[in-house]
Amino acid sequence: MAEIRESKAAVQTSEAQIAVHWREEEYFYPSSKFVGQANLSDPGVNERFSENNFPECFREYADMLSWDKYWHTTLDTNDPPFWKWFVGGKLNASYNCIDRHLEKYKNKAALIFVPEPEQEATVAVTYQELYVRVNEMAALLREFAGLKAGDRVTIHMPMIPELPITMLACARLGVIHSVVFGGFSGEACGRRIADSGSRILITADSYYRSGKMIDHKANAQIALDIAKQEGQPVDKVLVWRRYRGQYGSKAPMIEGRDYFVDDELLKFSGRIIEPVSMDAEAPLFLMYTSGSTGKPKGCQHRTGGYLAYVTGTSKYLQDIHPTDVYWCMADIGWITGHSYIVYGPLALAATTVLYEGVPTFPDAGRVWRIAERLNVNIFHTSPTAIRQLRKAGPDEPAKYKYHFKHMTTVGEPIEPEVWRWYHDVVGKGEAVIVDTWWQTETGGFLCTTKPAIDPMKPGSAGPGAPGIYPTVFDENNEDVKAGSGKAGNICIRNPWPGIMQTIWGDRDRFVDQYYRKYCKDSKSKEWHDWPYFAADGAVLAADGYLRILGRVDDVINVAGHRLGTKEIESACLTLPEIAEAAVVPVVDDIKGRIPEVYVSLVPGIQPSQEIADKVTKTIETIIGKIARPRKVHIVPDMPKTRSGKLMRRVLAAISNNLSTGDITTLANPDIVESVREMVQGKESVVVKDGPDDLKQFGGVE
Ligand code: WTA
């Protein structure tokens, strides 16, 4: 009971609620010091990247790369919506991120690894050393693992330098890497191995998190069992060790299958592997993400367009120069890490920082100590991390002598109040902020301000990035007018080089998911007829800035990480006791949203704490700890429409102490009251208005 009251208070005063009662915020302007040194300060960029100059405007990004062969067609629209970029061009991503920098920067740090234990020294890997290590690993992958261009390889690793080294070694050979976030469970990894058809798994023995050594290799056996069950055998498991020569896992090494990478690499010492010249359209990697059905989608990204897009946006919007020390706190296992820790910054010869652990470990000053010690001047993180750091130590940043010129926020809507703390306290009033809205599917930023050109507005992502033409559509395919205050579905009217090629192995799903809804003519080869549907709600202000409201589909954004409600529900249904499951998002002051689970039991089974615990455990095993529900409610029945559809919207309202709205048309309205009483207690305080994405949630029903 006490717990329920507490959560009620939290919902009513949460910052997410403040965001709902959003008003026009005042502009903030970049300092002249920032503008003076910025890569992009010429307002002419708006004309250069205007629709009149599309698609050739994107040559500007592609020309930042070194091509083995120049392309003949910038954009090929012959097979919509499977756009092709820089057709005829050839290049290698690892060459672009390493080799071409050696002449000028070989002795400069490419990566700086910061281990979580603070007494452990940081490790700087220079461009020369990165070159050597990537070449040796590429030799191992080709000759020991038998991998060649076009093969897929699954990489399930924590944040250690060997992760980007492995990715770049794959890229050197044209091998398609599929990195699975280290925090995902062995089962989740296994399903991704099977879907991608990988015969090799690359993993690590252990890593530090919150002061504890995590046994990571233990996941490999589970992953392999699941992959095999799904028809995909794995030949070899390559295991990196956190400390060379020292095995930090209790899981047995299986002879003839498992190999220590550090041992095997000795045989490839000093080997140089020519980078394989790849077609611009050859896939570079797969990144799985959650969608509205249970099965994760493998977003397939191309080599040329993707690399050009992340390089261009890193240069212009992150303002990365080769002299900068850049720290993005995301995990490389998510798209943000791929685009804006590895590929973008390295293509620009920057120094990119990798931090192994938890931002508040061992205390609230850790992040700022790292920033001070490494002289970080560009900082990139998520609203969840900002909220966590603010809660843990609101006055900590002032104690450290770092200075950021530029800061990014990504992954979730940021509340204006939190934005202001980021600006005033973390950025010390000196740093420019970009709020970048984008997705796994989109490769790079879609909406953001141009840091030296556009003023910032707390809580708004800003206008389209250069060459991106966003619009907000209503359900009748009409543009929602700027400044009308009405929410709609944000779409991108045009193709861009960073957009994924397709969903791995599922062309139809790609079209259905992103293009079917607003396609004007499915026979047309004109890109104007194929707007990209992002599945986010948004409001377009009179100044052209977009405020992102959140997902309009069955995806919950937990701490900036995407989880499919259907995925979590399927996990619950693997338990024989469970008849039905419904997962809803609940507002959380730190993580934005957390899943809450409702289950009904098969006849004859009595509700018990044990079953609730089992549900939680199963979700953790099948997906990972990030999907752990706040609560599991065992209910006598689920609210349903007369046609038998489960009304998640009603359950979401109950969990968030919102009004359930009109329920008279339900097949079983009485059940709503008994579930409400169970969850909220007899006298509930219902708040009238709630976050927009909760209102939209379940709108499809
Ligand atoms: C949300 C992460 C508001 C959005 C790069 C999107 C945001 C989903 C922002 C994609 C932002 C991302 N403001 N919401 N600046 N950035 N989102 O695929 O709902 O992990 O659809 O990519 O995160 O999450 P994903």
Boltz pocket constraint, residues with backbone or C-beta under 6 A from the ligand:
constraints:
  - pocket:
      binder: B
      contacts: [[A, 289], [A, 334], [A, 335], [A, 336], [A, 409], [A, 410], [A, 411], [A, 412], [A, 413], [A, 414], [A, 435], [A, 436], [A, 437], [A, 438], [A, 439], [A, 440], [A, 441], [A, 447], [A, 461], [A, 534], [A, 535], [A, 536], [A, 548], [A, 549], [A, 550], [A, 551], [A, 557], [A, 560], [A, 561], [A, 562]]
      max_distance: 6.0
